[in-house]
Amino acid sequence: MNRTRSLAATTALLTSAAPLALVTAGAGPAQAAARTYFVSASGSDSNPGTSTGAPFRTIQKAADSAGPGDTVSLMNGTYSERSAGSNVLTVTRSGRPGAPITFTAHPGHSPVIHPVHAWNGISVNGASYITIKNLEVKGNNAALNLAGAERGSKKGDPTYNTNCISIERNRTTGDLSHHIEVTGNRVHDCAGGGISAIDADHVTISGNHVHSNSWYTVYATSGISVLTPRDIGGGDSGTYKIRITGNRVHDNETKIKWEKCRCYSDGNGIIVDTLKGDADHPAYSGRTLVADNISYDNGGSGIHSYKSQHVDIVHNTAYMNGRSTRMDSYANIFAHDSTDVRLLNNIAYGRPDQATNSKSRNTNVTYDYNIYFGGKAPEVKGAHDVVAEPKFVNASTGASADFRLRDGSPAIGSGIPFAAVTTDFTGSRRTSGAPDRGAYSFGAGTIDAPQGGRSDAGPAGSTAPAGKSAGASADGSADGTATGATPAAEAAAGGNSDSGLNADGAGTPLAETGGSDPTIPLAVAAAVLAIGGGLVLAARRKRR
């Protein structure tokens, strides 16, 4: 589980009817690309690369040629690193606001980025305004095995530590990566992390299918991870700058001990790590949204906040996570050692004897309007939390898993409006009244896999109609009961609250863990944000 930093003072925010920092996915291409560079497995880097008839051979050549507003269009073929220990693609050139550099599959084509002895399939290295969409990044797990990893996995060898997509700072120049979008990709079978963003800002990770990663690395990685983000251009706790939305994440698990502690750690579906800062990183001031994700059958947690602040974990579905037998079972969806975190409208279906949530070391952490089933009794239970079978169409950890809601599900029409999440996993608009809990709205249809190999993933976002982006120890400091929480202001129509608090109009406070401050309603009038993406290989501390 990833880390999060020391408490930043929570700011009282406006309770207007405006959504909390809704964005129009402003990092999407806002203008026509200036030029398209084509890449083909049968091309040549001596070609001009500006037509399908004369494409480049390597993605790197195209990346080194592209500028703001340009598109790198990958045609059919398998693309691997040119030399052991390099990356298949290293992105160091930046776009600019409204003119990102876009890396995507050519229409009708299914290219595969296949790192074999590379540190990363794609590394965004100190670059900004970059979009990665509709691609398949396939690691080399099929050629590796656990026995080999136990013998040979070590820090200096990329063979067992390959990450699929990593967003990080440039270690030579110190430049930070920011305004990165990673949307609609299939990211799988990397020995290291799936999608990670470290020391980055304005990151959107949306609509990706991320599975079967982290198996063999000596680093504590996960399916999707955001670690120690840095504020670019300032930030406030009422503005979303990081979004993890509409992803399907499963079968990610660490099977090798983390080299830093010689212990097993992480292998989570989604982790938000160390936003409170630590000795080496300042606290992050922006807000993070984790919404409409489906996370199941991962070794660690489904979704959690670790040593973090200013995080909303809303409308997610987590099923049978914590599968690893190598470490104590993590809960499905929870916060640990965190502050100003809200966990609302989620469904968490646990394994027998699995922890359900956590109140450990939390301050001003709100759990409510969630559905729990299986596992242990919740450590903290909100006034509107329900312990009941959620009635999925086909609850499973296999290929036929279908977490849509069946008729009679207690999740139907029982959630609390949350204005920053207006659509569900499929992109269908949520009801204007009491929404359905979990990632799916009742009656949502299945969706086709887009090109680029993104199977069963939601659309590229779920927070706004246009441009959607969409542990541990029981030493808790609070008993999980409400402590004078102040209800959010009710919106005029149907009790819809922009902060998602007390939408039933009853005025019952939400359950809060830690401290005695009231729940702070989050709504920021006139908030418009930017976006970005990423993640990378990095040593982490054991997170529970």
Helices and strands as residue ranges (DSSP letters): E 36-39, H 59-65, E 71-74, E 78-79, E 89-91, E 101-105, E 112-113, E 120-125, E 128-133, E 136-138, G 141-143, H 146-152, G 158-160, E 163-168, E 178-183, E 186-188, E 195-198, E 201-206, E 209-211, E 224-227, E 240-245, E 248-250, E 270-273, E 287-291, E 294-296, E 303-306, E 309-314, E 317-319, E 333-336, E 339-344, E 347-349, E 363-368, E 371-373, E 386-387, E 392-394, E 402-405, E 511-513
